[in-house]
Amino acid sequence: MRPFAQPASGGTGTGGADRPAGNAGTGNAGHIEYRVAHLHDRLAAEELAELGVRAEVRAGSVVVTGTVPSAECRETLLRTVHEELAGLAVHTDVVVAETASPDHAEDLP
C-alpha cells in the first residue's frame, strides 16, 4: 500500500483542473478531498505558512474559514485557494485580524 496513492477517481496529479465541477458521482467526493488536502499542504508550506485557515467539504462545495494577519495575506490566501480549487464551488469567510494598537485608553468599570 502506497501512502500517497492516486485517488480512486483516477486523478492525474495535475490538481484536477481538467475535471468539471458538476460531477456528482461517488468518485468525485474523494477527488475533492484530495484537492482540499493538497490545498492544506500548499498553505502550510508556501509563502503564507498559514495554519490557522480551515478548508472543509460541505454539501459538495468547499468552505474556507479562518483569520489572517493582514489584507495582503488574505489576498494571497484567496489566490492560492482559487488556483488549487479551480472549477469547484468555494465559499470563503476569511477575516483580517485587527493588529493595530488602540487609539484610546480602555475604560474599565
N, C-alpha and C positions, 0 to 999 in steps of 0.2 A: 504494500500500500504506500503510495507516494503522498507526502504531507501536503503538497500544493498541486494536486491533480486538477485537470480541467473540469469544470462543472459538467454535469450530465447533459446539459443542453447543447454541448458541443461548441462552447465558446472558443474563439480563435485566439484569445490573448491580446486582442487589439483594443480592449476596453469596451467592446460590444457596440461600437458606433455603427456597425453595419446591420444591426437588427432594428426593426421598427419597434416603437414604444407600445403599440397597441396589442401586442401578443399577450393573450391572457391564458396561455397554456400552462401546464404544470411545470414544465422545464424553465419557463421564464422567471418564476419566483426565485429559483436558485441562481439564475443569471443576474438578477437584480441584487441579490445578497452578495454575490461575488464582486460586483461593481462597487457596492457600498463598502465592502471590506477593503477594496483597493483604494477607495477614497480616504478611508481612515489611515491607511498606510502613508498616502501622499501628504495628508495634513500633518502627520506626526514627523515625517522625515524631511520634507522640503523646507523652504524658507520660512514658513509660518511656524513650524514646530508647535502647532496648536493641538492641545489635548483636551481642551475644555468645550469642544464642539461635538455634538452627537448627531449622527445620521441614522435614521431608522426607517424601515419599510413599513408603511401603514396603508392598507387597502390598495395595494398596487402602485402607490406613489412613495416618494422618499421625502421625509420630513427632516430638515436640518435645523437644529436649535443650539443656542449657546450664547456666550458672551466673549467678545474680543476686546483687546486693549485700545484699539484706535480705528478710525474710519478707513485708513489705508489697509489695515489687517482685514477689515470686513470686506473691502473691495477685492483683495487678493483671495480671500476665502471663497467669495461668491464666484469669482472667475474660475478657481480650481474646481468648485462643485459643478459648475456648468460644463467645464471641459470633460470631467470624469463621467458625469451622468447625462451627457447629451442624448436627447431623444426620450428621456424619461420625464414623467410629471414630478417636479420638485417644488416643495413648499419650504420657504426659509423664514426663520424667526431668529435672526442673529442680531444682537444688540451690541452697541459700543459702551463699554464701562466708562463711567464718569470718573476720570482720574485727576481732574484739575483741583487745585486747592480751593477751599471755600473762600468766598469774597466777603464774608461777615462772620462774626463770632456766633457760636451756638448758644442759645439761651436755654439754660436748664431750669426746671421748676424747683 
